[in-house]
């Protein structure tokens, strides 16, 4: 009986992980260094953005991926969008610089 319960639990977990990966567009990584919600976008002369209440520098070569476009511009980002993102230069006293962003589908469950 314990073996049956453990087997069912493994199948449920495997199904959950597969469902999460299946909800990501083709070409997206299975996991992200960080994820959050866009609170503020860079404006003219402002090279920072706020993601889930944390301010990050934006790299000059920022790469943006959307479910429709493998390479898009920062103009594709919107306030309140859920995103996955990568950072460089993290360390004591610095949150790092955003170098790559993936706009997450509305049905994505982390």
Secondary structure, 3 states (H helix, E strand, C coil): CHHHHHHHHHHHHHHHHHHHHHCCCCCCCCCCCEEEEEEECCCCCCCEEEECCEEEEEEEEEEEECCCCCCECHHHCCCCCEEEEEEECCECCECCEEEEEEECCCCCCC
